[in-house]
Amino acid sequence: MTTQHDISRQWTTRARHGLLSALPADKLLPDGQPTYVASWIYVFGVATVSALVMVIATGCVLAIYGPTWWHVSSIGHFVNSLHLWSVEVFFFAMIVHLWGKFFMAAWRGGRALTWMTGGVTFLTSIGAGLTGYVSQTNFDAQWIATQAKDGINSTGIGSVFNLLDLGQMLMWHIVLLPLAAVALTGLHVLMVRVKGVVPPFATETEHHHG
Amino acid sequence: MYFETLVGAVFPLTHPGHYFHWHFINVSYGNIVVIVLMVVAFVAALVAPFPGRGRRGGHR
């Protein structure tokens, strides 16, 4: 017979209690933010996420119609350009976000995992950018692949990551790296919600002394 | 077509890129422009007033 004690020891029960205590609904979707968040420097994180949404959406449209469409049709060119420029906005906003968080020392107050997931997302995005350039199926892609292969081979990962293999690069670009980037971004945003936005130095000092 | 011709006249995309080269530093002028714009956006984000900051009440 299943007792209340048995139910409370189930992994689903323990996981639910753990998740709800770490991230209650009012922390996951809060009504307001601390006053210090009213600054343009805090806008670049959400700008990065917005650009990522646009990157994924335009990438899905490119995946539906394929290379011939994005090379020869006007609307294909347009969606291809949207994909490129949303990536430009993504990296631009992410770098400004990175500078802002670096000078805030945003890893303070138990936020190391938030900082590290951000760093790994940045590295993953660089991989997604490179595989995107070599997946264009044009001369630009061939040029970049032949120029970059020696650098990649010098790192020792060339045996499992071949820039000249279009099929492999395309699948890294449209399956593995987007999955990793979206999962890491999700974890990063959840960590921000769990720990809250890092306070400015002065506010933190007041908080400790007050 | 007119637009492409106009853009091509200002930014000739069929020619090799131009690079800033000093010792081991080798950066295309296009990338320098982007880096400068990022620095400008960073500084502007620190100094530009945020709309509604005075009115808004926060948690702290």
Boltz contact constraints between the chains, C-beta under 6 A:
constraints:
  - contact:
      token1: [A, 34]
      token2: [B, 58]
      max_distance: 6.0
  - contact:
      token1: [A, 34]
      token2: [B, 59]
      max_distance: 6.0
  - contact:
      token1: [A, 34]
      token2: [B, 60]
      max_distance: 6.0
  - contact:
      token1: [A, 35]
      token2: [B, 58]
      max_distance: 6.0
  - contact:
      token1: [A, 38]
      token2: [B, 50]
      max_distance: 6.0
  - contact:
      token1: [A, 38]
      token2: [B, 53]
      max_distance: 6.0
  - contact:
      token1: [A, 38]
      token2: [B, 56]
      max_distance: 6.0
  - contact:
      token1: [A, 39]
      token2: [B, 50]
      max_distance: 6.0
  - contact:
      token1: [A, 40]
      token2: [B, 45]
      max_distance: 6.0
  - contact:
      token1: [A, 40]
      token2: [B, 48]
      max_distance: 6.0
  - contact:
      token1: [A, 40]
      token2: [B, 50]
      max_distance: 6.0
  - contact:
      token1: [A, 41]
      token2: [B, 45]
      max_distance: 6.0
  - contact:
      token1: [A, 41]
      token2: [B, 46]
      max_distance: 6.0
  - contact:
      token1: [A, 95]
      token2: [B, 38]
      max_distance: 6.0
  - contact:
      token1: [A, 96]
      token2: [B, 38]
      max_distance: 6.0
  - contact:
      token1: [A, 96]
      token2: [B, 41]
      max_distance: 6.0
  - contact:
      token1: [A, 96]
      token2: [B, 42]
      max_distance: 6.0
  - contact:
      token1: [A, 99]
      token2: [B, 42]
      max_distance: 6.0
